[in-house]
Amino acid sequence: MITTTQNILKTLGYFDLFQYPLTRAEIRLFHGEEIPHTEIDAALERLLEEKIVFRLDEFYSLQTDFVLAERRRSGNALAASQMKTADRVARFLSKFPYVKGIAVSGSLSKNFATKKTDIDFFIVTEANRLWIARTFMHLYKKITFLTGRQHWYCMNYYVDVQSMEIKEKNIFTAMESVTLLPMQGKKAMDDFMTDNNWVVGYFPFKKIITDGIPEIRPGALRKIAEKIFNTGLGDKLDAWLMHITEKRWQKKTRLRQLNSNGHVMSMVVSRHVSKPDPKNFQDKIVERYRAKVQQLLQVKDKTASIVL
């Protein structure tokens, strides 16, 4: 059985992969078991005394470098500014056909940004219309390259309401799910979390907050577009768009084209999901996390036991 101390090390270990120290409140929030905060606090104090965890002003880290605290403060300030832009962009994206819900994802959803940070979005669409919605949105994104604002429109992950459960269930997908920041479509985001209740096993204290999130109200142009495509033509078009997108991305992967982060471009394509291939980033993070926690638990308890 994982102890409270081990859970704290696992939490800090995950965020340490991203050079991100945590506050005491965040250590509690991302704790892996639903226990009283007093027990978490007591275990944290023991780790401080043993010099396994270190206090960096208001933050806690596995490292002693105070530069991490400064980096975090700067990143938090930039994130607050970028969230204002993200809110405007989300409201605009909600006007596209078949969009049911929008949330901020990526580093911005964890309250961190740099001058080079993209604004990542998680999109929920109507059933069997994901590829029509995605195509309209990505056609618009091509225009944003002319104004240099393409980094505001990183729509990386799409699901439709018929298949919202995340298939890969691990620390990475759990973290990405519970840190989503809903912007539009309260019901769709509530339904997403209901379908992904498995994340409670990783983060029993962390909940997505949808209070105050507006429902999406289609405008006149969207209603016209949806009326046109709510037919057999729409079914065929959605399937065709999926097919040509899949072929285009398979070619990028085969040619080993790289994205801005230096990863080979590849995508998982299905009728109900469009997402980055987990082999490119997710699997690497999970493997690094396993190694990190293994090392931490060996140092603390002289054991190789691990629960992920």
ZAFIFI-211830 format. One line per 3 residues: number of its first residue (from 1); their letters; for each residue x, y, z of N, C-alpha, C. Coordinates in pm, whole numbers. Each point is the difference from the previous one (the first is absolute). Layout:
// ZAFIFI-211830
NUM = a = X/Y/Z/X/Y/Z/X/Y/Z | ...
//
This chain:
// ZAFIFI-211830
1 = mit = 84/-121/0/-84/121/0/88/126/0 | -34/94/-85/74/126/-9/-24/84/124 | 106/53/58/-12/83/119/-23/145/-40
4 = ttq = -37/81/100/-20/143/-25/129/65/-48 | 112/-36/62/130/53/-40/31/-35/-145 | -25/-125/-38/27/-42/-137/-89/75/-99
7 = nil = -125/24/39/-91/74/-86/49/142/-24 | 52/63/105/55/136/-15/117/-1/-96 | 88/-99/14/116/-10/-89/-44/-24/-144
10 = ktl = -104/-80/-18/-51/-24/-135/-53/129/-61 | -73/77/80/-56/127/-49/110/97/-38 | 93/21/92/111/92/-28/86/-52/-116
13 = gyf = 15/-133/-7/79/-59/-107/-58/27/-137 | -132/-6/-11/-63/26/-130/26/144/-43 | -26/94/88/17/141/-37/147/37/-15
16 = dlf = 88/-75/64/143/26/-14/47/-30/-142 | -71/-87/-70/33/-25/-141/-9/127/-82 | -84/93/47/-22/126/-71/62/119/73
19 = qyp = 88/-31/97/69/106/75/-100/94/68 | -104/-60/61/-110/80/54/-22/-33/147 | 47/86/91/-25/-22/143/-146/26/34
22 = ltr = -48/-57/110/-140/10/38/-18/72/132 | -116/61/17/-38/53/131/-50/-115/87 | -12/28/129/-54/-103/90/-142/-38/-41
25 = aei = -79/100/-38/-138/-26/-41/-5/-90/-124 | 93/19/-92/3/-83/-121/45/-142/31 | 90/-16/93/41/-135/41/-120/-75/56
28 = rlf = -82/69/77/-123/-62/51/-95/-32/-115 | -15/96/-92/-98/-12/-108/30/-119/-91 | 128/-25/-26/39/-107/-91/41/-128/73
31 = hge = -31/-7/129/34/-120/77/-80/-119/-51 | 62/-117/1/-60/-118/-61/-102/-73/84 | -18/39/127/-98/-67/85/-84/103/74
34 = eip = -124/-33/22/-92/91/68/16/-17/151 | 93/74/57/27/-5/143/0/142/56 | -10/16/132/0/136/58/125/78/-36
37 = hte = -17/129/-24/113/86/-35/105/3/110 | -42/-20/124/96/2/111/103/-112/-15 | -43/-114/-51/94/-111/-22/99/33/-111
40 = ida = -49/65/-105/88/40/-110/102/101/50 | -47/97/77/90/104/53/108/-59/89 | -39/-96/85/96/-62/91/107/-77/-78
43 = ale = -43/-72/-103/96/-75/-82/93/95/-75 | -54/112/-46/83/98/-70/106/58/92 | -38/28/125/98/53/96/112/-100/25
46 = rll = -33/-129/5/104/-102/20/97/-2/-119 | -54/14/-119/86/2/-119/91/122/-1 | -50/111/52/84/121/11/112/-23/100
49 = eek = -33/-60/113/101/-27/103/107/-96/-51 | -41/-97/-82/94/-98/-54/77/54/-121 | -34/122/-40/66/66/-115/-15/-81/-129
52 = ivf = -117/-57/-14/-36/-65/-126/-83/97/-85 | -79/81/70/-76/109/-62/53/131/55 | -3/104/-82/56/129/40/-102/112/-21
55 = rld = 4/98/91/-89/115/-11/70/111/-78 | -67/47/-105/49/112/-80/-101/114/17 | 17/77/108/-99/103/37/-136/-67/20
58 = efy = -101/37/-79/-134/-56/20/-18/-134/-72 | 103/-49/-66/-10/-123/-77/81/-113/62 | -29/-123/-46/72/-120/43/51/-72/-124
61 = slq = 121/-54/12/64/-61/-117/93/-112/43 | 36/-85/-95/102/-101/22/139/58/-22 | 5/125/-46/127/67/-27/18/119/94
64 = tdf = 122/47/11/31/112/90/16/131/-76 | -26/0/-128/26/116/-85/-114/102/8 | 27/117/58/-102/104/13/-39/62/-135
67 = vla = 80/-26/-102/-36/48/-134/-133/-61/-44 | -29/-121/47/-126/-65/-34/-119/79/52 | 15/58/120/-108/81/56/-21/126/-83
70 = err = 109/64/-40/-11/121/-83/-61/-34/-136 | 43/-113/-56/-54/-43/-129/-149/-23/10 | -43/-61/109/-142/-27/16/-79/130/13
73 = rsg = 47/93/82/-72/126/18/-16/72/-134 | 108/3/-76/-5/65/-131/-98/-71/-92 | 4/-133/2/-90/-78/-84/-145/15/39
76 = nal = -27/10/130/-137/21/46/-54/135/-44 | 85/102/6/-42/135/-41/-33/4/-150 | 85/-64/-80/-25/-5/-144/-126/-80/-31
79 = aas = -23/-107/76/-119/-82/-21/-127/80/25 | 0/81/104/-117/82/31/-33/93/-117 | 104/54/-61/-20/87/-116/-51/-78/-120
82 = qmk = 58/-118/-24/-40/-80/-116/-141/-57/15 | -45/-21/122/-136/-52/20/-105/98/-50 | 29/129/4/-94/99/-53/-15/-19/-152
85 = tad = 113/-25/-65/-4/-29/-144/-72/-131/-26 | 29/-102/82/-63/-131/-17/-151/9/12 | -48/84/90/-145/16/18/-63/58/-127
88 = rva = 65/102/-58/-53/60/-123/1/-100/-115 | 109/-75/-11/11/-98/-108/-103/-111/17 | -21/-46/122/-97/-107/26/-141/45/-38
91 = rfl = -34/125/33/-132/52/-37/-16/3/-152 | 107/35/-69/-5/2/-146/-13/-142/-56 | 79/-92/51/-4/-138/-50/-135/-67/25
94 = skf = -68/43/104/-131/-60/32/-104/30/-107 | 29/94/-89/-94/35/-106/8/-95/-119 | 102/-85/-3/16/-91/-113/-102/-114/8
97 = pyv = -40/-55/-115/-101/-107/-2/41/-120/85 | -98/-51/72/8/-126/74/90/2/123 | 50/115/39/81/7/122/-92/-1/122
100 = kgi = 25/-93/92/-84/-16/119/69/46/128 | 133/-6/3/73/39/120/144/35/-33 | 56/94/75/139/42/-20/66/19/135
103 = avs = 122/-53/12/79/19/123/144/31/-38 | 65/79/82/144/24/-16/74/-122/55 | 102/-43/-72/81/-115/44/147/40/-1
106 = gsl = 89/-99/10/143/28/-7/53/75/121 | 113/65/-17/65/68/114/-84/116/53 | -74/67/-89/-82/112/44/-107/-44/99
109 = skn = -52/-121/-18/-102/-51/92/57/-27/138 | 132/-4/10/66/-20/129/57/131/52 | -50/109/-56/35/135/46/147/32/-24
112 = fat = 51/-43/-116/139/31/-33/12/31/-148 | 81/102/-30/24/38/-139/136/66/-13 | 56/-7/-119/118/77/-36/-38/84/-122
115 = kkt = 93/80/-46/-28/83/-118/-24/-85/-124 | 45/-126/3/-16/-88/-116/-115/-100/17 | -74/9/111/-106/-97/27/-116/16/-96
118 = did = -45/-113/-57/-121/-1/-81/-122/-3/90 | -113/42/-54/-127/-15/72/-65/-126/-55 | 0/-105/81/-53/-131/-41/-146/-13/40
121 = ffi = -78/-61/-88/-142/-20/28/-39/-147/-15 | -89/-41/89/-66/-131/-5/-142/28/-48 | -43/-67/-106/-129/30/-64/-92/-121/5
124 = vte = -125/23/41/-104/-103/-6/-96/39/-112 | -33/-96/-87/-90/29/-113/-125/-88/6 | -93/32/-86/-119/-83/-18/41/-137/-53
127 = anr = -80/-102/27/30/-136/-45/5/-6/-153 | 102/-70/-50/16/-24/-144/15/126/-85 | 41/108/65/26/123/-75/134/61/42
130 = lwi = 84/-80/64/130/49/48/84/53/-116 | 2/-71/-111/92/37/-108/-48/120/-78 | -130/21/-6/-51/123/-60/38/118/89
133 = art = -24/-14/130/35/107/94/149/29/-5 | 80/-104/7/146/17/0/49/67/-128 | -55/-41/-112/45/57/-128/-32/149/-9
136 = fmh = -121/39/37/-35/142/1/97/79/88 | 27/-53/118/86/71/96/144/9/-50 | 48/-106/-62/139/2/-46/16/79/-130
139 = lyk = -105/11/-78/5/91/-115/15/144/49 | -72/32/107/15/135/56/142/19/55 | 53/-104/64/135/13/57/102/34/-108
142 = kit = -18/-52/-122/94/32/-107/4/151/-26 | -113/67/17/-5/145/-19/81/70/108 | -1/-56/122/70/66/111/152/3/-20
145 = flt = 52/-86/-88/144/5/-28/37/133/-66 | -96/60/-70/26/128/-65/17/113/101 | -62/-15/115/7/103/104/96/-36/113
148 = grq = 61/-119/-11/95/-42/103/-65/-42/130 | -127/-35/-5/-72/-39/122/-35/-148/1 | 66/-79/-80/-31/-143/-7/20/-70/133
151 = hwy = 90/53/84/26/-65/130/-115/20/98 | -97/85/-36/-120/15/83/-102/-111/-28 | 18/-72/-108/-103/-93/-48/56/-142/-13
154 = cmn = 56/-52/106/55/-136/-2/-108/-97/48 | -80/-45/-95/-112/-89/30/48/-143/-19 | 59/-55/106/75/-125/-11/-83/-126/21
157 = yyv = -104/11/79/-70/-122/46/-150/20/-19 | -59/-88/-80/-145/4/-23/-62/-133/41 | -115/7/64/-84/-119/20/-142/40/-35
160 = dvq = -83/-97/-39/-141/34/-15/-78/-59/116 | -124/44/15/-78/-35/119/-30/-149/6 | 20/-71/-109/-27/-144/-1/114/-82/57
163 = sme = 118/60/11/118/-77/46/95/91/76 | -41/40/120/81/95/77/95/-66/99 | -15/-129/23/89/-66/95/141/-12/-57
166 = ike = 99/45/77/139/-8/-41/46/-146/9 | 51/-52/-110/36/-142/-4/128/-29/79 | 100/88/-12/126/-20/73/-19/52/142
169 = kni = 5/-89/97/-23/40/139/132/-11/77 | 63/114/21/128/4/70/15/135/68 | 113/21/66/22/123/76/-6/123/-91
172 = fta = 50/-13/-122/2/115/-92/-141/38/-43 | -78/-97/-47/-135/32/-47/-90/43/115 | 23/-59/119/-77/44/117/30/146/33
175 = mes = 129/35/-1/39/139/29/-57/96/-104 | 12/-37/-127/-51/87/-105/-151/17/10 | -70/-104/45/-146/8/12/-44/88/115
178 = vtl = 60/-20/118/-47/74/118/46/146/1 | 97/34/-84/46/139/-5/-61/78/-115 | -88/-62/-79/-69/75/-104/-73/119/61
181 = lpm = 2/111/-73/-72/120/45/-116/25/-96 | -121/-43/37/-116/21/-89/-23/148/-28 | -29/30/-126/-24/138/-42/-140/19/-59
184 = qgk = -46/-102/-71/-131/6/-65/-63/-139/3 | -133/-5/17/-71/-128/-5/3/-76/131 | -69/50/99/1/-61/134/-44/-147/-3
187 = kam = -112/-29/-66/-52/-137/1/98/-97/-65 | 59/39/-112/94/-89/-68/120/-31/89 | 49/102/72/116/-23/86/-38/-82/124
190 = ddf = -120/22/52/-48/-84/111/-12/-145/-44 | -54/-21/-120/-15/-136/-53/137/-64/-23 | 96/80/-45/135/-53/-20/56/-55/131
193 = mtd = -15/73/108/53/-45/128/-77/-120/54 | -130/-6/-26/-78/-117/40/50/-124/-72 | 27/14/-129/50/-113/-79/143/-39/37
196 = nnw = 70/90/67/139/-26/38/18/2/152 | -98/-59/67/5/-3/146/118/-81/53 | 64/-78/-86/117/-78/41/112/88/54
199 = vvg = 3/129/-36/108/88/46/-3/19/151 | -116/-28/62/-10/12/146/99/-95/68 | 29/-111/-65/97/-93/56/141/57/6
202 = yfp = 27/100/-80/130/68/2/-4/126/85 | -108/77/-14/-8/130/68/-138/19/64 | -21/-59/117/-133/8/62/-41/140/44
205 = fkk = 98/89/23/-32/135/45/-22/98/-115 | 55/-29/-117/0/98/-110/-124/-16/-86 | -76/106/-12/-122/-2/-80/5/112/-104
208 = iit = -58/-27/-116/-17/106/-99/-116/88/43 | 20/130/-2/-103/95/40/-71/53/-124 | -130/-25/-10/-77/51/-114/-103/104/42
211 = dgi = -5/34/128/-94/103/45/26/130/-75 | -105/58/-55/14/127/-70/42/-12/-146 | 28/-122/-45/39/-19/-140/-126/5/-88
214 = pei = -2/84/-102/-121/15/-81/-23/-118/-94 | -126/-28/-26/-33/-95/-106/19/69/-135 | 28/-78/-101/21/55/-133/-135/21/-69
217 = rpg = -22/122/-45/-125/33/-70/32/28/-147 | -40/-91/-89/34/15/-142/-58/128/-60 | 82/69/-80/-46/117/-72/-62/-38/-132
220 = alr = -42/101/-77/-73/-23/-124/83/-77/-103 | 126/41/-19/84/-68/-99/25/-145/37 | 23/-24/128/22/-138/44/-126/-83/-24
223 = kia = -116/55/30/-125/-74/-19/-20/-36/-147 | 34/92/-88/-13/-27/-144/95/-113/-41 | 125/9/45/99/-103/-36/-43/-136/52
226 = eki = -48/-5/123/-39/-128/58/-124/-56/-70 | -90/88/-44/-118/-47/-73/41/-67/-131 | 102/57/-64/49/-57/-126/62/-137/22
229 = fnt = 77/-12/110/77/-123/22/-70/-102/90 | -117/32/52/-76/-98/78/-79/-90/-94 | 69/-59/-93/-60/-83/-104/96/-115/-30
232 = glg = -41/-84/-93/90/-106/-45/127/57/-61 | -12/118/-60/118/68/-54/102/27/110 | -49/42/116/88/28/113/72/-125/48
235 = dkl = -72/-113/3/62/-126/41/115/-38/-94 | -27/12/-130/103/-36/-99/117/97/4 | -30/129/16/106/100/4/89/-19/121
238 = daw = -59/-29/116/79/-19/121/95/-118/-16 | -52/-110/-55/85/-119/-20/110/29/-102 | -32/75/-105/100/33/-102/110/90/55
241 = lmh = -40/101/79/98/90/61/93/-75/94 | -56/-96/75/84/-82/87/102/-78/-84 | -46/-56/-110/87/-83/-84/114/82/-59
244 = ite = -28/117/-55/107/77/-63/95/59/105 | -54/32/118/87/50/108/94/-110/47 | -53/-121/12/83/-113/42/112/-25/-100
247 = krw = -30/4/-128/103/-24/-102/107/109/4 | -43/124/20/96/111/5/94/-14/119 | -55/-38/116/83/-15/119/88/-124/-7
250 = qkk = -48/-105/-62/84/-118/-18/123/33/-84 | -19/87/-100/112/42/-83/101/81/81 | -51/91/86/90/79/86/82/-91/91
253 = trl = -67/-101/55/69/-93/90/103/-82/-77 | -38/-46/-117/91/-82/-82/125/79/-39 | -18/129/-28/113/86/-37/74/54/122
256 = rql = -51/-37/119/60/42/127/14/153/10 | -107/67/-40/-4/145/16/-13/33/148 | 66/107/43/2/37/141/-89/120/27
259 = nsn = -62/0/120/-76/117/41/93/100/68 | -58/108/52/82/107/60/75/-46/125 | -45/-112/59/67/-54/119/104/-105/-33
262 = ghv = 20/-25/-129/100/-97/-41/-48/-144/1 | -132/-22/12/-56/-135/-1/-50/-34/-140 | 12/-127/-38/-53/-44/-128/-151/21/-1
265 = msm = -51/59/-107/-142/32/-9/-80/-127/-28 | -91/-33/90/-88/-115/-20/-127/21/81 | -108/-61/-44/-129/24/61/-83/-128/2
268 = vvs = -78/-17/106/-96/-109/8/-130/48/-62 | -49/-74/-98/-120/39/-74/-106/-109/12 | -121/38/42/-115/-91/-4/-124/85/-23
271 = rhv = -115/-63/-15/-122/76/-28/-36/93/116 | 39/-36/121/-43/77/116/113/70/74 | 123/-17/-45/115/57/72/106/50/-99
274 = skp = 58/114/31/119/50/-70/94/51/108 | 118/-62/10/90/37/109/145/-31/-39 | 95/61/70/141/-33/-25/27/-146/32
277 = dpk = 87/-61/-77/39/-139/27/73/-6/134 | -49/-83/94/63/-6/133/146/-43/-3 | 42/-67/-106/140/-45/-5/97/117/-6
280 = nfq = -46/114/-49/90/114/-20/36/73/127 | -94/13/92/27/80/119/-50/-69/126 | -125/-42/-3/-62/-60/119/79/-118/53
283 = dki = 34/-94/-87/70/-120/45/137/33/59 | 66/100/-58/131/40/50/-11/61/139 | -104/81/22/-20/60/132/-29/-107/104
286 = ver = -86/-95/-34/-34/-107/94/124/-82/35 | 84/-28/-98/121/-77/26/97/79/88 | 15/128/-28/87/84/83/-54/8/143
289 = yra = -132/6/12/-63/5/132/26/-130/77 | -14/-112/-67/26/-129/65/143/-4/55 | 94/41/-83/140/-2/42/24/96/116
292 = kvq = -64/117/-7/16/101/105/-52/-51/133 | -120/-55/-1/-61/-48/125/76/-121/53 | 43/-86/-88/79/-116/43/123/47/78
295 = qll = 66/100/-53/120/55/64/-34/62/135 | -108/77/4/-39/69/124/-36/-99/110 | -75/-104/-36/-42/-96/102/117/-84/49
298 = qvk = 96/-25/-86/120/-73/43/81/84/98 | 9/128/-26/73/90/91/-70/8/134 | -133/12/-4/-75/21/124/-15/-128/80
301 = dkt = -37/-109/-67/-39/-121/72/85/-123/-32 | 103/20/-84/85/-113/-39/-83/-111/-61 | -100/39/-80/-87/-99/-63/-27/41/-143
304 = asi = -27/-96/-84/-29/30/-140/-150/-7/-28 | -83/-12/105/-144/-10/-20/-52/128/-61 | -95/-15/-90/-55/118/-68/-144/-27/-40
307 = vl = -83/98/15/-139/-9/-43/-27/120/-89 | -40/-23/-123/-26/109/-94/-146/-1/-41
//
